[in-house]
Amino acid sequence: MTTTAPRLLQVRRTTHVTPRMIRVTLAGDDLDGFPGEGPDRRIKMFFPLPGQDVPAVPRASTGGPVWPAGEARPAIRTYTVRRFDAGAGELDVDFVVHDGHGPAADWASRAEPGSWVGVSEPGGRWTPDPAADFHVVIGDESALPAVATVLETLDGPVPVHAFLEVADAGEEQSLPGSARVTWVHRGDAPAGEPLVAAVRAADLPSGKGQAWLSGESAAVKDLRAHLLEDRKLDRRAVYATGYWRAR
């Protein structure tokens, strides 16, 4: 089996979505044929190290990825495709940025038109259940790009309830779809705790529910258990992913 080499793309523009979130729009010939359509499409991103203009990326081979000899390997992080527009030849990726947030956020904070980055083929396996009586979408700011793609997919007659934790009111953003959105402001509380409390206290519809949740790992673990044990959702109907760990 032959692996697919990462695509080398360049920044077309950057935009502040909120004070703490930057949207980086990527473009380049390597975007041709990119399978970026659909909800919750996750990519590996390859960021250049200090002193590099272009990150080292592996070439494809039947034996797996082959890294260039003598070059330092890049920082690699997983992100979600926020928007892919094949006609415009653009790929949007949103980054939460603040001091000490790591190499990806540091790169996004400094990115300017022409900056290089590597992008893998996208993966993702979440699909909405057409038989669900309602949907619950839960996340923090790290999950908002994926949340937006999920809400866009769920824009229909079935009720959708979204619970989203952010630092403060300034981090709220416009989202697609017709979900009933509850914004939870973290303030000085530990990450994830206000979100868990809000979901536990919420009135949810009865019937067959489907849930998508991502964010801080401990909070996701608590919420998954709550949905299965207290709300009695079917285990196959709860899609949960820990994106990062605060404790």
C-alpha positions, -999 to +999 in steps of 0.1 A: +000+000+000+014+034-010+010+063+014+001+098+003+027+125+007+017+157+025+008+186+004+029+218+006+007+249+007+012+286+012-007+311+033-030+333+012-043+355+041-049+354+078-080+368+096-089+372+133-122+354+138-121+364+175-094+380+197-080+345+204-087+327+171-069+332+138-082+318+105-054+309+081-064+305+045-040+282+025-037+278-012-014+263-038-012+239-067-010+210-043-046+216-033-058+201-066-079+170-058-079+176-021-108+156-005-118+182+020-156+181+018-177+169+048-180+174+085-151+170+110-124+165+085-091+162+104-057+169+090-021+166+102-002+198+097+036+200+093+051+233+107+085+245+098+111+247+126+130+279+134+153+286+106+132+267+080+111+285+054+096+252+042+089+222+065+105+189+058+078+165+047+080+128+039+076+114+004+052+085-003+065+050-007+050+014-006+068+009+027+054+040+044+066+076+046+102+083+039+117+114+055+144+134+038+178+125+051+197+151+071+166+174+077+150+180+111+115+167+112+088+194+116+064+199+145+032+180+136-002+187+150-038+177+142-063+203+131-098+204+115-106+217+080-129+247+087-136+253+051-125+239+018-134+257-015-122+237-045-134+264-069-115+292-051-086+268-044-087+277-007-084+258+026-092+274+059-078+263+093-086+280+125-061+283+154-067+291+190-038+314+199-024+327+232+009+328+250+026+294+254+001+275+232+026+256+212+044+256+178+012+255+157-004+286+174+030+303+173+032+297+136-003+309+130+004+341+150+034+349+127+020+335+094+019+359+065+011+355+028+037+331+013+044+312+045+047+275+039+031+246+058+025+209+050-010+193+051-019+156+051-049+140+035-080+145+057-096+118+077-128+116+097-155+091+103-184+109+120-217+108+101-251+121+113-278+095+121-308+102+099-330+084+124-320+105+154-348+124+172-323+151+183-286+159+183-263+173+210-231+190+200-206+198+227-172+214+226-148+242+237-129+267+216-105+241+204-134+222+188-152+252+173-139+247+137-152+211+138-184+221+156-191+246+127-188+218+101-210+195+122-237+221+127-236+229+090-243+192+083-271+191+108-290+221+094-324+204+091-357+198+109-343+176+137-336+197+169-299+204+175-286+216+209-251+229+211-231+237+243-199+256+237-174+267+263-152+298+255-131+321+277-156+350+276-182+367+254-156+381+231-148+345+219-184+337+208-187+335+170-213+332+143-220+295+135-239+279+106-271+260+109-301+264+132-290+249+164-300+262+198-266+273+210-257+278+247-225+297+251-207+289+284-181+315+296-152+299+314-138+330+331-113+319+358-127+284+362-107+254+352-111+244+316-141+221+310-157+224+344-183+250+334-191+231+302-197+198+322-220+217+346-240+233+318-247+200+300-255+182+333-281+209+341-296+211+306-331+199+296-327+177+266-355+161+245-365+126+250-361+100+223-332+087+203-304+112+206-270+114+189-241+133+204-208+147+191-184+161+216-148+172+216-125+194+236-105+191+268-099+154+275-110+152+311-142+171+304-149+149+273-145+118+295-169+131+321-195+142+295-194+109+276-201+091+309-229+114+317-245+110+283-243+072+285-251+066+321-275+095+330-290+104+297-291+068+285-278+075+250-268+045+230-230+039+231-228+039+193-246+073+192-219+091+213-189+103+193-163+117+217-127+129+211-103+145+236-084+173+218-061+184+245-054+179+282-054+206+309-048+184+339 
